[in-house]
Amino acid sequence: MIGRIAGTLLEKQPPLVLVDVGGVGYELEAPMSTIYQLPAIGEAVTLRVHQGLRDEVPVLYGFLSEGERGLFRALVRVNGVGPKMALAILSGISAEEFRRCVEQKDTATLTRLPGIGKKIAERLTLEMQDRLESLGGGIAATPGPAGMAAAAAVPEDPMAEASAALVALGYKPAEAQRLLKGLEGDHSEQLIRAALQKAVR
């Protein structure tokens, strides 16, 4: 079981990151809250890892903090919430905002996230009450969108990359285009962050 990876950041193509560890490239799926905080390409990075299976193939999920990984693990234990939805939740709202939604039973905000209907939102507010208490203040360490590291180079088409990332997080292509409409930015991460903020308003 892989619990931690430390190496050189090779690629950031949300929601995927590639880390070189001794000549071996590890591909991990990460929430945007982690990707916003990653260093520039070519710099050292350490990620906490959750290892899962998808169609009997190992999949690695990477997080910058133990609190973020703990919240991810708590989310995937909720009936009907898989890893993809858990990544979408961590990408769409901060850990503190999620805690507020659970405590106040704010299902309206949760249903604005991709793939979350009213029943799943209600289940989250019910089942996550005790799990958030067991996590304690650990989730406060979960990185938010502020302080995003600058990319090493401007991508050729940041809008296309942002659209692909939103679709990977669970938004339908038309919804991704609607969220990106009117936004400007030199990097896909800037566009994704703005689109996700627009989605939960």
SULDAKA-V448379 format. One record per pair of residues at least 4 apart in sequence whose ideal C-beta (glycine too) atoms are under 6 Angstrom apart, sorted by sequence separation. I is the first residue (numbers start at 1). J is the second residue. If there is no record, write none. Layout:
I,J ; I,J
//
This chain:
30,34 ; 32,36 ; 39,43 ; 81,85 ; 87,91 ; 88,92 ; 93,97 ; 100,104 ; 107,111 ; 116,120 ; 123,127 ; 124,128 ; 128,132 ; 135,139 ; 167,171 ; 171,175 ; 12,17 ; 20,25 ; 21,26 ; 30,35 ; 54,59 ; 63,68 ; 81,86 ; 93,98 ; 101,106 ; 111,116 ; 116,121 ; 166,171 ; 171,176 ; 185,190 ; 39,45 ; 63,69 ; 75,81 ; 110,116 ; 155,161 ; 167,173 ; 185,191 ; 11,18 ; 18,25 ; 19,26 ; 52,59 ; 76,83 ; 111,118 ; 10,18 ; 101,109 ; 183,191 ; 18,27 ; 51,60 ; 101,110 ; 167,176 ; 9,19 ; 10,20 ; 76,86 ; 111,121 ; 166,176 ; 16,27 ; 17,28 ; 49,60 ; 50,61 ; 75,86 ; 110,121 ; 183,194 ; 7,19 ; 8,20 ; 7,20 ; 17,30 ; 49,62 ; 163,176 ; 5,19 ; 7,21 ; 15,29 ; 72,86 ; 107,121 ; 15,30 ; 47,62 ; 48,63 ; 107,122 ; 180,195 ; 5,21 ; 179,195 ; 48,66 ; 162,180 ; 50,69 ; 179,198 ; 105,125 ; 179,199 ; 5,26 ; 14,35 ; 48,69 ; 92,113 ; 102,125 ; 71,95 ; 89,113 ; 88,113 ; 12,38 ; 88,114 ; 102,128 ; 162,188 ; 37,64 ; 161,188 ; 165,192 ; 34,63 ; 158,187 ; 162,191 ; 34,64 ; 85,115 ; 102,132 ; 158,188 ; 162,192 ; 52,83 ; 9,41 ; 28,60 ; 29,61 ; 30,62 ; 154,186 ; 99,132 ; 155,188 ; 158,191 ; 9,43 ; 28,62 ; 9,45 ; 151,187 ; 6,46 ; 80,120 ; 148,189 ; 5,47 ; 4,48 ; 5,49 ; 95,139 ; 4,49 ; 3,49 ; 2,49 ; 95,142 ; 145,193 ; 2,51 ; 78,127 ; 1,51 ; 94,144 ; 114,169 ; 115,170 ; 31,87 ; 114,170 ; 33,90 ; 74,131 ; 114,171 ; 31,90 ; 32,91 ; 31,91 ; 70,135 ; 70,138 ; 71,139 ; 67,138 ; 67,139 ; 67,141 ; 68,142 ; 67,142 ; 65,141 ; 65,142 ; 91,169 ; 64,143 ; 88,169 ; 88,170 ; 112,199 ; 112,200 ; 109,200 ; 92,196 ; 37,143 ; 93,200 ; 92,200 ; 36,145 ; 33,143 ; 39,149 ; 38,149 ; 41,152 ; 36,148 ; 40,152 ; 14,165 ; 15,168 ; 32,192 ; 14,192
//
